[in-house]
Amino acid sequence: MAVYSTNEFRSGLKIMLDNDPCSIIENEFVKPGKGQAFNRVRIRNLKTGRVIERTFKSGESLEGADVVDMEMQYLYNDGDYRNFMHPDTFEQYQADAKTVGDAALWLKDQDMCTVTLWNDAPLAVTPGNFVELEIIETDPGVRGDTSGGGGKPAKLSTGAVVRVPLFVAQNEVIKVDTRTGEYISRVKE
Amino acid sequence: MLNCIRAFFLERNVLEVETPLLSHACGTEPQLDFFTTIFEFAKPEKLFLQTSPEFAMKRLLAAGSGSIYQICKAFRNNEVGRFHNPEFTILEWYRVGFDLNDLMDEVEALFAELSEYKFESPKRIFYAEIFEHYTGLNALVFSFETYSAFAIQHEIQEVITFCGKNHAIWLDYLFSFFVQPHLGENGLCLIYGYPGCQSALARLNQDNSLVADRFEVFLNGIELGNGFYELSDSIEQNRRFNNEIQLREREDLPKVVKDKRLLAALESGLPDCSGIAIGLDRLLMILVEAETISDVLSFDIERA
């Protein structure tokens, strides 16, 4: 794997730190007029999601991490693992609950999502920004209410619970922003 | 800003000069990275783009120019960031017969005019005092154990690895991250009495050889410049050049050419003087409250 020096640290670069794959968030160059230069770097640990701050002497280097984001289709949940497939190669990947994390709330069979692979094994799963899911449980709809105020909880087919406006009824399909977990609109079949 | 600076020096009878940006030689500091180019005439020869006009200006001083100032471009390779562009503008001036206090007075006077007196009154603080205030450490006497304990306490263990037993790098780090951000909130702050290991081209203090006759200028937590009571001893200067060249070789850094013409000028006699360089792009940043240096440049290096 390639080695990157502090000058090459850019946002999004994947590197190995303390044996974990990490992604560079921000790299700040700090240098006294006469003296040693440093880089203060904000780094996200891709395994734990934690963000840490680390300082390097300018010119130090880190090994790159073999981390790639790949668009894949979510196939099914076999109980222990969630299964994904690369749409071109048909290669399949399995990810455990820990790896999938909160993305599980938004994964519907056949939907496309982003699977982050580290050394060819799933490291994280990111759902699409918007998903369309069916409401399987909510209080009956209230006719005529079109304002956004109030709302009620609705349980979706994946198990996620979102707040929806009062007029939205059970068995309807809605569009949700997975980044905020917020209701966007109803989806007309 | 430039008009104000020129009027300031005109009033004080300081001569504006211009010296070459390209030179046969360069500074030797291990932390400096150069731009070089090739002079193609006859025998191809490597030339350096200056990192500051210091050496050429000192040669003028030795030749009897009297007090001089210059506004010019300087170049430092591999320096890019919120406060750094590899090509930047320097204001550098030398005052014959000035000691460090006289020069600090003049810096304060210049900044007062430039900022139209909108900042609070300037402060002068001794390096070791402010260093101890923010870190609890003794800046002048290095102790690997107490410095490391500080790093562990602040969860910055990586610093112990890369600083090791190098006192100067420890000071660079601790000062940059723990002290500097507090300096000169809404006002000018002059830090003087730098530890001897960070003397660069300054003299060591006559009364306390642990400190150098050097000060730095901070405004709103941003470093703007360095002032020195200039070293005029050519033998001492040559020794520091050689030390730094050896250090560069040990660390496998690009080769540099030491400035024999500067050494000759020092030998012939540099008048007693103090000098300072101020980064004008950063000063402008503060005066117009810009977020990054690229906001005050026509085109930064990415777009040059």
Interface residues (C-beta under 8 A of the other chain):
Chain A: N7 E28 F29 V30 K31 P32 G33 K34 G35 Q36 A37 F38 R40 R54 T55 F56 K57 S58 E60
Chain B: E29 Q31 N78 E79 V80 G81 R82 F83 H84 I156 E158 V159 F162 A168 I169 L171 D172 Y173 F175 S176 F177 Q180 Q198 A200 E216 E223 G225 N226 G279
